[in-house]
Amino acid sequence: MLFRSAFTVSQLGEAARAALARGFPGPVWLMGELQRVHSRPGGFCYLEIVEKRPGEEGIAASLSGVLFGPAREAVEARLRAAGGQELQAGVEVRLLVQPEIYAPRGQFQVVVRDVDPYFTLGRLAARREEILRALAAAGLEERNRCLPWPGLPLRVGLITSWESHAFHDFTGVLLRSGYSFAIDCADVRVQGTELEAGMLAALDWFDRNHAAYDLLAVVRGGGSPADLAWFDNLEVALAVARHPLKILVG
């Protein structure tokens, strides 16, 4: 039997790395959504970047990315300067990347060199406009706003992060007012990928128990446009618009 020459594992990895480098001699722009962001000691940051199926649930494709120390500092500074954005899961990004194969593991990844912060801001604005158009098309854009204010709203439902500054600011003002406010709080995350499920559950609970309340408040502390953009969610917007309680947002 004749034996043909074979690659070693490292040789094949190096050959694949060299072939990819010839195909991509310079960085390219990549659009996707951050699925995971994992910081490591020494300034490294590993990303999972995904492509969603348009109009469907699930992920069409994903790949790994890495940000090394100096590039990470530059990228984070550009994001902060453009509106206080952060690298976090759920954010759509346009990244300047260098495709490469990490030969020792035979792993395809992209090394992030730069970011286009205005792409993310544009996507946030576009998502907000899509939600407003959907509410208008359903005749719901002004529905909750048009509910009458209660004369003396002493029974207050509150949706916020428990023990946060927003919680203490809001409840502190009411409790020091001299009026007999009764406040029930639903503890939810007001930022990040857990916001939708938490907000929908809290809104549904106050909906089912609306006869016991005069007003429902949704509050959080300050934040950048990217922080607040987690509220730009169609399901949450529909639940707010259809809610039987007048909703105060702060």
Salt bridges, closest charged atoms under 4 A:
GLU14 OE1 - ARG17 NE 2.91
GLU33 OE2 - LYS52 NZ 3.13
GLU48 OE1 - ARG36 NH1 2.32
GLU76 OE2 - ARG72 NE 3.08
GLU92 OE1 - ARG123 NE 3.30
ASP114 OD1 - ARG78 NE 3.05
ASP116 OD2 - ARG94 NH1 3.39
GLU142 OE1 - ARG145 NE 2.58
GLU163 OE1 - HIS168 NE2 2.73
GLU194 OE1 - ARG189 NH1 3.71
ASP204 OD2 - ARG208 NE 2.91
ASP214 OD1 - ARG155 NH2 2.83
ASP232 OD2 - ARG128 NH2 2.97
